[in-house]
Amino acid sequence: MTTSQRKRSDGRETMSRIMDFALVEFNKVGPDDFNLDRVLKKSGVSRSSVYHHFGGRNGVIAAVEAKLVEKDV
């Protein structure tokens, strides 16, 4: 595997890990009380990774909402 392929694979794994824990948080408390710090703590992902992949808290919430809509369709 080349370095760029490994980075992409690691990035997908990181995004998936963030989403898994973000979905739990979102389903538990909803968008208004969504706490990115809890997601970070439980997932073990760095804050910089969240900002890199999602742009921040609102990006994570938007991705979670899109995922939930996708499931319903």
PDB file with one MODEL, atoms N, CA, C and O in Angstrom:
MODEL        1
ATOM      1  N   MET A   1       0.858  -1.178   0.000  1.00  0.00           N
ATOM      2  CA  MET A   1       0.000   0.000   0.000  1.00  0.00           C
ATOM      3  C   MET A   1       0.898   1.232   0.000  1.00  0.00           C
ATOM      4  O   MET A   1       1.872   1.297   0.750  1.00  0.00           O
ATOM      5  N   THR A   2       0.575   2.183  -0.821  1.00  0.00           N
ATOM      6  CA  THR A   2       1.362   3.405  -0.844  1.00  0.00           C
ATOM      7  C   THR A   2       0.956   4.307   0.306  1.00  0.00           C
ATOM      8  O   THR A   2      -0.087   4.116   0.932  1.00  0.00           O
ATOM      9  N   THR A   3       1.792   5.286   0.569  1.00  0.00           N
ATOM     10  CA  THR A   3       1.544   6.204   1.681  1.00  0.00           C
ATOM     11  C   THR A   3       0.220   6.940   1.516  1.00  0.00           C
ATOM     12  O   THR A   3      -0.534   7.076   2.480  1.00  0.00           O
ATOM     13  N   SER A   4      -0.076   7.421   0.298  1.00  0.00           N
ATOM     14  CA  SER A   4      -1.321   8.176   0.105  1.00  0.00           C
ATOM     15  C   SER A   4      -2.545   7.291   0.285  1.00  0.00           C
ATOM     16  O   SER A   4      -3.567   7.750   0.796  1.00  0.00           O
ATOM     17  N   GLN A   5      -2.458   6.029  -0.126  1.00  0.00           N
ATOM     18  CA  GLN A   5      -3.589   5.128   0.084  1.00  0.00           C
ATOM     19  C   GLN A   5      -3.798   4.870   1.568  1.00  0.00           C
ATOM     20  O   GLN A   5      -4.934   4.822   2.040  1.00  0.00           O
ATOM     21  N   ARG A   6      -2.697   4.704   2.307  1.00  0.00           N
ATOM     22  CA  ARG A   6      -2.814   4.465   3.741  1.00  0.00           C
ATOM     23  C   ARG A   6      -3.431   5.671   4.429  1.00  0.00           C
ATOM     24  O   ARG A   6      -4.274   5.516   5.313  1.00  0.00           O
ATOM     25  N   LYS A   7      -3.019   6.880   4.033  1.00  0.00           N
ATOM     26  CA  LYS A   7      -3.578   8.095   4.624  1.00  0.00           C
ATOM     27  C   LYS A   7      -5.066   8.190   4.361  1.00  0.00           C
ATOM     28  O   LYS A   7      -5.834   8.537   5.258  1.00  0.00           O
ATOM     29  N   ARG A   8      -5.482   7.886   3.140  1.00  0.00           N
ATOM     30  CA  ARG A   8      -6.915   7.933   2.829  1.00  0.00           C
ATOM     31  C   ARG A   8      -7.675   6.907   3.660  1.00  0.00           C
ATOM     32  O   ARG A   8      -8.754   7.198   4.176  1.00  0.00           O
ATOM     33  N   SER A   9      -7.115   5.716   3.790  1.00  0.00           N
ATOM     34  CA  SER A   9      -7.746   4.674   4.580  1.00  0.00           C
ATOM     35  C   SER A   9      -7.840   5.092   6.042  1.00  0.00           C
ATOM     36  O   SER A   9      -8.879   4.910   6.677  1.00  0.00           O
ATOM     37  N   ASP A  10      -6.757   5.652   6.575  1.00  0.00           N
ATOM     38  CA  ASP A  10      -6.767   6.127   7.960  1.00  0.00           C
ATOM     39  C   ASP A  10      -7.788   7.242   8.138  1.00  0.00           C
ATOM     40  O   ASP A  10      -8.479   7.299   9.155  1.00  0.00           O
ATOM     41  N   GLY A  11      -7.885   8.123   7.155  1.00  0.00           N
ATOM     42  CA  GLY A  11      -8.857   9.214   7.222  1.00  0.00           C
ATOM     43  C   GLY A  11     -10.281   8.712   7.233  1.00  0.00           C
ATOM     44  O   GLY A  11     -11.122   9.219   7.976  1.00  0.00           O
ATOM     45  N   ARG A  12     -10.556   7.709   6.402  1.00  0.00           N
ATOM     46  CA  ARG A  12     -11.905   7.126   6.398  1.00  0.00           C
ATOM     47  C   ARG A  12     -12.215   6.471   7.733  1.00  0.00           C
ATOM     48  O   ARG A  12     -13.329   6.585   8.245  1.00  0.00           O
ATOM     49  N   GLU A  13     -11.232   5.786   8.292  1.00  0.00           N
ATOM     50  CA  GLU A  13     -11.429   5.152   9.601  1.00  0.00           C
ATOM     51  C   GLU A  13     -11.670   6.194  10.682  1.00  0.00           C
ATOM     52  O   GLU A  13     -12.518   6.004  11.554  1.00  0.00           O
ATOM     53  N   THR A  14     -10.934   7.282  10.629  1.00  0.00           N
ATOM     54  CA  THR A  14     -11.114   8.361  11.606  1.00  0.00           C
ATOM     55  C   THR A  14     -12.502   8.971  11.467  1.00  0.00           C
ATOM     56  O   THR A  14     -13.188   9.187  12.467  1.00  0.00           O
ATOM     57  N   MET A  15     -12.918   9.249  10.246  1.00  0.00           N
ATOM     58  CA  MET A  15     -14.250   9.819  10.024  1.00  0.00           C
ATOM     59  C   MET A  15     -15.343   8.863  10.509  1.00  0.00           C
ATOM     60  O   MET A  15     -16.323   9.289  11.119  1.00  0.00           O
ATOM     61  N   SER A  16     -15.169   7.597  10.238  1.00  0.00           N
ATOM     62  CA  SER A  16     -16.145   6.602  10.678  1.00  0.00           C
ATOM     63  C   SER A  16     -16.217   6.539  12.197  1.00  0.00           C
ATOM     64  O   SER A  16     -17.302   6.439  12.771  1.00  0.00           O
ATOM     65  N   ARG A  17     -15.070   6.597  12.837  1.00  0.00           N
ATOM     66  CA  ARG A  17     -15.026   6.566  14.312  1.00  0.00           C
ATOM     67  C   ARG A  17     -15.726   7.795  14.892  1.00  0.00           C
ATOM     68  O   ARG A  17     -16.506   7.680  15.838  1.00  0.00           O
ATOM     69  N   ILE A  18     -15.451   8.948  14.336  1.00  0.00           N
ATOM     70  CA  ILE A  18     -16.108  10.172  14.788  1.00  0.00           C
ATOM     71  C   ILE A  18     -17.620  10.040  14.609  1.00  0.00           C
ATOM     72  O   ILE A  18     -18.389  10.343  15.522  1.00  0.00           O
ATOM     73  N   MET A  19     -18.036   9.588  13.433  1.00  0.00           N
ATOM     74  CA  MET A  19     -19.465   9.468  13.151  1.00  0.00           C
ATOM     75  C   MET A  19     -20.156   8.481  14.092  1.00  0.00           C
ATOM     76  O   MET A  19     -21.269   8.739  14.551  1.00  0.00           O
ATOM     77  N   ASP A  20     -19.510   7.364  14.377  1.00  0.00           N
ATOM     78  CA  ASP A  20     -20.116   6.378  15.279  1.00  0.00           C
ATOM     79  C   ASP A  20     -20.442   6.998  16.634  1.00  0.00           C
ATOM     80  O   ASP A  20     -21.547   6.837  17.151  1.00  0.00           O
ATOM     81  N   PHE A  21     -19.480   7.700  17.197  1.00  0.00           N
ATOM     82  CA  PHE A  21     -19.691   8.300  18.514  1.00  0.00           C
ATOM     83  C   PHE A  21     -20.586   9.540  18.432  1.00  0.00           C
ATOM     84  O   PHE A  21     -21.332   9.826  19.369  1.00  0.00           O
ATOM     85  N   ALA A  22     -20.517  10.269  17.332  1.00  0.00           N
ATOM     86  CA  ALA A  22     -21.368  11.442  17.154  1.00  0.00           C
ATOM     87  C   ALA A  22     -22.835  11.035  17.023  1.00  0.00           C
ATOM     88  O   ALA A  22     -23.716  11.724  17.538  1.00  0.00           O
ATOM     89  N   LEU A  23     -23.102   9.933  16.343  1.00  0.00           N
ATOM     90  CA  LEU A  23     -24.483   9.443  16.218  1.00  0.00           C
ATOM     91  C   LEU A  23     -25.064   9.097  17.583  1.00  0.00           C
ATOM     92  O   LEU A  23     -26.221   9.406  17.868  1.00  0.00           O
ATOM     93  N   VAL A  24     -24.266   8.462  18.416  1.00  0.00           N
ATOM     94  CA  VAL A  24     -24.726   8.121  19.767  1.00  0.00           C
ATOM     95  C   VAL A  24     -25.040   9.395  20.548  1.00  0.00           C
ATOM     96  O   VAL A  24     -26.093   9.505  21.175  1.00  0.00           O
ATOM     97  N   GLU A  25     -24.120  10.350  20.503  1.00  0.00           N
ATOM     98  CA  GLU A  25     -24.311  11.621  21.213  1.00  0.00           C
ATOM     99  C   GLU A  25     -25.547  12.353  20.689  1.00  0.00           C
ATOM    100  O   GLU A  25     -26.356  12.852  21.471  1.00  0.00           O
ATOM    101  N   PHE A  26     -25.686  12.414  19.380  1.00  0.00           N
ATOM    102  CA  PHE A  26     -26.804  13.118  18.762  1.00  0.00           C
ATOM    103  C   PHE A  26     -28.133  12.468  19.148  1.00  0.00           C
ATOM    104  O   PHE A  26     -29.090  13.161  19.492  1.00  0.00           O
ATOM    105  N   ASN A  27     -28.188  11.138  19.090  1.00  0.00           N
ATOM    106  CA  ASN A  27     -29.427  10.429  19.446  1.00  0.00           C
ATOM    107  C   ASN A  27     -29.758  10.578  20.923  1.00  0.00           C
ATOM    108  O   ASN A  27     -30.926  10.532  21.309  1.00  0.00           O
ATOM    109  N   LYS A  28     -28.746  10.754  21.740  1.00  0.00           N
ATOM    110  CA  LYS A  28     -28.954  10.888  23.186  1.00  0.00           C
ATOM    111  C   LYS A  28     -29.445  12.284  23.562  1.00  0.00           C
ATOM    112  O   LYS A  28     -30.370  12.416  24.364  1.00  0.00           O
ATOM    113  N   VAL A  29     -28.825  13.348  22.982  1.00  0.00           N
ATOM    114  CA  VAL A  29     -29.116  14.701  23.454  1.00  0.00           C
ATOM    115  C   VAL A  29     -29.674  15.644  22.381  1.00  0.00           C
ATOM    116  O   VAL A  29     -30.151  16.731  22.707  1.00  0.00           O
ATOM    117  N   GLY A  30     -29.620  15.247  21.121  1.00  0.00           N
ATOM    118  CA  GLY A  30     -30.115  16.118  20.050  1.00  0.00           C
ATOM    119  C   GLY A  30     -29.084  17.153  19.627  1.00  0.00           C
ATOM    120  O   GLY A  30     -27.997  17.226  20.202  1.00  0.00           O
ATOM    121  N   PRO A  31     -29.424  17.951  18.626  1.00  0.00           N
ATOM    122  CA  PRO A  31     -28.458  18.903  18.072  1.00  0.00           C
ATOM    123  C   PRO A  31     -28.127  20.073  18.994  1.00  0.00           C
ATOM    124  O   PRO A  31     -26.995  20.558  18.986  1.00  0.00           O
ATOM    125  N   ASP A  32     -29.080  20.528  19.776  1.00  0.00           N
ATOM    126  CA  ASP A  32     -28.833  21.703  20.626  1.00  0.00           C
ATOM    127  C   ASP A  32     -27.842  21.432  21.747  1.00  0.00           C
ATOM    128  O   ASP A  32     -27.014  22.284  22.069  1.00  0.00           O
ATOM    129  N   ASP A  33     -27.926  20.257  22.337  1.00  0.00           N
ATOM    130  CA  ASP A  33     -27.046  19.912  23.458  1.00  0.00           C
ATOM    131  C   ASP A  33     -25.888  19.009  23.035  1.00  0.00           C
ATOM    132  O   ASP A  33     -25.179  18.468  23.884  1.00  0.00           O
ATOM    133  N   PHE A  34     -25.697  18.847  21.728  1.00  0.00           N
ATOM    134  CA  PHE A  34     -24.610  18.022  21.201  1.00  0.00           C
ATOM    135  C   PHE A  34     -23.285  18.552  21.721  1.00  0.00           C
ATOM    136  O   PHE A  34     -22.976  19.734  21.565  1.00  0.00           O
ATOM    137  N   ASN A  35     -22.501  17.673  22.341  1.00  0.00           N
ATOM    138  CA  ASN A  35     -21.254  18.087  22.972  1.00  0.00           C
ATOM    139  C   ASN A  35     -20.079  17.424  22.264  1.00  0.00           C
ATOM    140  O   ASN A  35     -19.844  16.226  22.425  1.00  0.00           O
ATOM    141  N   LEU A  36     -19.354  18.195  21.493  1.00  0.00           N
ATOM    142  CA  LEU A  36     -18.222  17.677  20.745  1.00  0.00           C
ATOM    143  C   LEU A  36     -17.141  17.145  21.671  1.00  0.00           C
ATOM    144  O   LEU A  36     -16.474  16.169  21.328  1.00  0.00           O
ATOM    145  N   ASP A  37     -16.948  17.751  22.824  1.00  0.00           N
ATOM    146  CA  ASP A  37     -15.935  17.276  23.762  1.00  0.00           C
ATOM    147  C   ASP A  37     -16.219  15.848  24.227  1.00  0.00           C
ATOM    148  O   ASP A  37     -15.292  15.054  24.387  1.00  0.00           O
ATOM    149  N   ARG A  38     -17.486  15.517  24.444  1.00  0.00           N
ATOM    150  CA  ARG A  38     -17.831  14.140  24.837  1.00  0.00           C
ATOM    151  C   ARG A  38     -17.508  13.172  23.701  1.00  0.00           C
ATOM    152  O   ARG A  38     -16.993  12.079  23.939  1.00  0.00           O
ATOM    153  N   VAL A  39     -17.812  13.574  22.473  1.00  0.00           N
ATOM    154  CA  VAL A  39     -17.508  12.731  21.315  1.00  0.00           C
ATOM    155  C   VAL A  39     -16.004  12.500  21.219  1.00  0.00           C
ATOM    156  O   VAL A  39     -15.554  11.375  21.001  1.00  0.00           O
ATOM    157  N   LEU A  40     -15.232  13.565  21.382  1.00  0.00           N
ATOM    158  CA  LEU A  40     -13.779  13.449  21.312  1.00  0.00           C
ATOM    159  C   LEU A  40     -13.241  12.521  22.399  1.00  0.00           C
ATOM    160  O   LEU A  40     -12.400  11.663  22.135  1.00  0.00           O
ATOM    161  N   LYS A  41     -13.729  12.701  23.604  1.00  0.00           N
ATOM    162  CA  LYS A  41     -13.255  11.896  24.724  1.00  0.00           C
ATOM    163  C   LYS A  41     -13.576  10.417  24.511  1.00  0.00           C
ATOM    164  O   LYS A  41     -12.719   9.556  24.712  1.00  0.00           O
ATOM    165  N   LYS A  42     -14.796  10.130  24.110  1.00  0.00           N
ATOM    166  CA  LYS A  42     -15.209   8.732  23.944  1.00  0.00           C
ATOM    167  C   LYS A  42     -14.567   8.080  22.722  1.00  0.00           C
ATOM    168  O   LYS A  42     -14.266   6.887  22.747  1.00  0.00           O
ATOM    169  N   SER A  43     -14.357   8.840  21.666  1.00  0.00           N
ATOM    170  CA  SER A  43     -13.803   8.274  20.435  1.00  0.00           C
ATOM    171  C   SER A  43     -12.286   8.191  20.456  1.00  0.00           C
ATOM    172  O   SER A  43     -11.697   7.373  19.748  1.00  0.00           O
ATOM    173  N   GLY A  44     -11.648   9.036  21.266  1.00  0.00           N
ATOM    174  CA  GLY A  44     -10.202   9.075  21.298  1.00  0.00           C
ATOM    175  C   GLY A  44      -9.590   9.773  20.096  1.00  0.00           C
ATOM    176  O   GLY A  44      -8.391   9.648  19.846  1.00  0.00           O
ATOM    177  N   VAL A  45     -10.409  10.508  19.349  1.00  0.00           N
ATOM    178  CA  VAL A  45      -9.954  11.233  18.163  1.00  0.00           C
ATOM    179  C   VAL A  45      -9.565  12.651  18.571  1.00  0.00           C
ATOM    180  O   VAL A  45     -10.186  13.238  19.457  1.00  0.00           O
ATOM    181  N   SER A  46      -8.556  13.188  17.936  1.00  0.00           N
ATOM    182  CA  SER A  46      -8.099  14.534  18.276  1.00  0.00           C
ATOM    183  C   SER A  46      -9.050  15.598  17.706  1.00  0.00           C
ATOM    184  O   SER A  46      -9.713  15.386  16.690  1.00  0.00           O
ATOM    185  N   ARG A  47      -9.091  16.717  18.377  1.00  0.00           N
ATOM    186  CA  ARG A  47      -9.914  17.843  17.930  1.00  0.00           C
ATOM    187  C   ARG A  47      -9.499  18.289  16.530  1.00  0.00           C
ATOM    188  O   ARG A  47     -10.344  18.637  15.705  1.00  0.00           O
ATOM    189  N   SER A  48      -8.200  18.276  16.271  1.00  0.00           N
ATOM    190  CA  SER A  48      -7.723  18.709  14.954  1.00  0.00           C
ATOM    191  C   SER A  48      -8.239  17.792  13.844  1.00  0.00           C
ATOM    192  O   SER A  48      -8.492  18.253  12.731  1.00  0.00           O
ATOM    193  N   SER A  49      -8.395  16.517  14.132  1.00  0.00           N
ATOM    194  CA  SER A  49      -8.947  15.589  13.136  1.00  0.00           C
ATOM    195  C   SER A  49     -10.406  15.923  12.832  1.00  0.00           C
ATOM    196  O   SER A  49     -10.834  15.859  11.680  1.00  0.00           O
ATOM    197  N   VAL A  50     -11.159  16.274  13.857  1.00  0.00           N
ATOM    198  CA  VAL A  50     -12.561  16.653  13.646  1.00  0.00           C
ATOM    199  C   VAL A  50     -12.630  17.905  12.773  1.00  0.00           C
ATOM    200  O   VAL A  50     -13.431  17.974  11.841  1.00  0.00           O
ATOM    201  N   TYR A  51     -11.802  18.877  13.073  1.00  0.00           N
ATOM    202  CA  TYR A  51     -11.804  20.105  12.282  1.00  0.00           C
ATOM    203  C   TYR A  51     -11.309  19.845  10.861  1.00  0.00           C
ATOM    204  O   TYR A  51     -11.801  20.458   9.914  1.00  0.00           O
ATOM    205  N   HIS A  52     -10.355  18.955  10.707  1.00  0.00           N
ATOM    206  CA  HIS A  52      -9.849  18.614   9.383  1.00  0.00           C
ATOM    207  C   HIS A  52     -10.930  17.950   8.531  1.00  0.00           C
ATOM    208  O   HIS A  52     -11.112  18.305   7.367  1.00  0.00           O
ATOM    209  N   HIS A  53     -11.637  16.997   9.105  1.00  0.00           N
ATOM    210  CA  HIS A  53     -12.611  16.215   8.338  1.00  0.00           C
ATOM    211  C   HIS A  53     -13.990  16.852   8.253  1.00  0.00           C
ATOM    212  O   HIS A  53     -14.689  16.673   7.255  1.00  0.00           O
ATOM    213  N   PHE A  54     -14.396  17.595   9.283  1.00  0.00           N
ATOM    214  CA  PHE A  54     -15.762  18.105   9.333  1.00  0.00           C
ATOM    215  C   PHE A  54     -15.870  19.620   9.470  1.00  0.00           C
ATOM    216  O   PHE A  54     -16.957  20.172   9.303  1.00  0.00           O
ATOM    217  N   GLY A  55     -14.787  20.290   9.764  1.00  0.00           N
ATOM    218  CA  GLY A  55     -14.817  21.734   9.913  1.00  0.00           C
ATOM    219  C   GLY A  55     -15.256  22.210  11.283  1.00  0.00           C
ATOM    220  O   GLY A  55     -15.299  23.415  11.528  1.00  0.00           O
ATOM    221  N   GLY A  56     -15.584  21.296  12.183  1.00  0.00           N
ATOM    222  CA  GLY A  56     -15.984  21.670  13.530  1.00  0.00           C
ATOM    223  C   GLY A  56     -17.289  21.020  13.952  1.00  0.00           C
ATOM    224  O   GLY A  56     -17.806  20.125  13.284  1.00  0.00           O
ATOM    225  N   ARG A  57     -17.807  21.492  15.076  1.00  0.00           N
ATOM    226  CA  ARG A  57     -19.022  20.927  15.678  1.00  0.00           C
ATOM    227  C   ARG A  57     -20.200  20.935  14.711  1.00  0.00           C
ATOM    228  O   ARG A  57     -20.880  19.921  14.552  1.00  0.00           O
ATOM    229  N   ASN A  58     -20.442  22.068  14.065  1.00  0.00           N
ATOM    230  CA  ASN A  58     -21.592  22.164  13.166  1.00  0.00           C
ATOM    231  C   ASN A  58     -21.461  21.226  11.972  1.00  0.00           C
ATOM    232  O   ASN A  58     -22.460  20.700  11.481  1.00  0.00           O
ATOM    233  N   GLY A  59     -20.244  21.017  11.506  1.00  0.00           N
ATOM    234  CA  GLY A  59     -20.021  20.080  10.412  1.00  0.00           C
ATOM    235  C   GLY A  59     -20.318  18.647  10.820  1.00  0.00           C
ATOM    236  O   GLY A  59     -20.865  17.868  10.038  1.00  0.00           O
ATOM    237  N   VAL A  60     -19.955  18.307  12.045  1.00  0.00           N
ATOM    238  CA  VAL A  60     -20.254  16.965  12.549  1.00  0.00           C
ATOM    239  C   VAL A  60     -21.762  16.790  12.665  1.00  0.00           C
ATOM    240  O   VAL A  60     -22.300  15.762  12.255  1.00  0.00           O
ATOM    241  N   ILE A  61     -22.439  17.776  13.216  1.00  0.00           N
ATOM    242  CA  ILE A  61     -23.894  17.699  13.352  1.00  0.00           C
ATOM    243  C   ILE A  61     -24.554  17.571  11.980  1.00  0.00           C
ATOM    244  O   ILE A  61     -25.471  16.767  11.807  1.00  0.00           O
ATOM    245  N   ALA A  62     -24.100  18.347  11.015  1.00  0.00           N
ATOM    246  CA  ALA A  62     -24.659  18.267   9.660  1.00  0.00           C
ATOM    247  C   ALA A  62     -24.438  16.884   9.056  1.00  0.00           C
ATOM    248  O   ALA A  62     -25.325  16.344   8.396  1.00  0.00           O
ATOM    249  N   ALA A  63     -23.261  16.313   9.279  1.00  0.00           N
ATOM    250  CA  ALA A  63     -22.971  14.975   8.753  1.00  0.00           C
ATOM    251  C   ALA A  63     -23.860  13.924   9.419  1.00  0.00           C
ATOM    252  O   ALA A  63     -24.330  12.998   8.758  1.00  0.00           O
ATOM    253  N   VAL A  64     -24.088  14.064  10.705  1.00  0.00           N
ATOM    254  CA  VAL A  64     -24.960  13.138  11.430  1.00  0.00           C
ATOM    255  C   VAL A  64     -26.394  13.261  10.909  1.00  0.00           C
ATOM    256  O   VAL A  64     -27.053  12.253  10.653  1.00  0.00           O
ATOM    257  N   GLU A  65     -26.869  14.482  10.755  1.00  0.00           N
ATOM    258  CA  GLU A  65     -28.227  14.684  10.254  1.00  0.00           C
ATOM    259  C   GLU A  65     -28.369  14.121   8.843  1.00  0.00           C
ATOM    260  O   GLU A  65     -29.390  13.510   8.526  1.00  0.00           O
ATOM    261  N   ALA A  66     -27.367  14.316   7.996  1.00  0.00           N
ATOM    262  CA  ALA A  66     -27.404  13.764   6.638  1.00  0.00           C
ATOM    263  C   ALA A  66     -27.450  12.246   6.672  1.00  0.00           C
ATOM    264  O   ALA A  66     -28.174  11.625   5.894  1.00  0.00           O
ATOM    265  N   LYS A  67     -26.673  11.646   7.579  1.00  0.00           N
ATOM    266  CA  LYS A  67     -26.646  10.199   7.720  1.00  0.00           C
ATOM    267  C   LYS A  67     -28.011   9.677   8.159  1.00  0.00           C
ATOM    268  O   LYS A  67     -28.472   8.653   7.655  1.00  0.00           O
ATOM    269  N   LEU A  68     -28.656  10.367   9.085  1.00  0.00           N
ATOM    270  CA  LEU A  68     -29.969   9.958   9.562  1.00  0.00           C
ATOM    271  C   LEU A  68     -31.024  10.085   8.469  1.00  0.00           C
ATOM    272  O   LEU A  68     -31.891   9.220   8.344  1.00  0.00           O
ATOM    273  N   VAL A  69     -30.960  11.147   7.683  1.00  0.00           N
ATOM    274  CA  VAL A  69     -31.893  11.320   6.566  1.00  0.00           C
ATOM    275  C   VAL A  69     -31.668  10.225   5.533  1.00  0.00           C
ATOM    276  O   VAL A  69     -32.619   9.657   4.995  1.00  0.00           O
ATOM    277  N   GLU A  70     -30.406   9.936   5.264  1.00  0.00           N
ATOM    278  CA  GLU A  70     -30.058   8.883   4.304  1.00  0.00           C
ATOM    279  C   GLU A  70     -30.635   7.549   4.725  1.00  0.00           C
ATOM    280  O   GLU A  70     -31.111   6.785   3.885  1.00  0.00           O
ATOM    281  N   LYS A  71     -30.597   7.256   6.030  1.00  0.00           N
ATOM    282  CA  LYS A  71     -31.155   5.996   6.549  1.00  0.00           C
ATOM    283  C   LYS A  71     -32.664   5.933   6.336  1.00  0.00           C
ATOM    284  O   LYS A  71     -33.215   4.865   6.069  1.00  0.00           O
ATOM    285  N   ASP A  72     -33.331   7.082   6.457  1.00  0.00           N
ATOM    286  CA  ASP A  72     -34.788   7.125   6.339  1.00  0.00           C
ATOM    287  C   ASP A  72     -35.272   6.999   4.893  1.00  0.00           C
ATOM    288  O   ASP A  72     -36.417   6.621   4.645  1.00  0.00           O
ATOM    289  N   VAL A  73     -34.403   7.315   3.958  1.00  0.00           N
ATOM    290  CA  VAL A  73     -34.823   7.307   2.552  1.00  0.00           C
ATOM    291  C   VAL A  73     -34.747   5.950   1.966  1.00  0.00           C
ATOM    292  O   VAL A  73     -35.065   5.767   0.791  1.00  0.00           O
TER     293      VAL A  73
ENDMDL
END
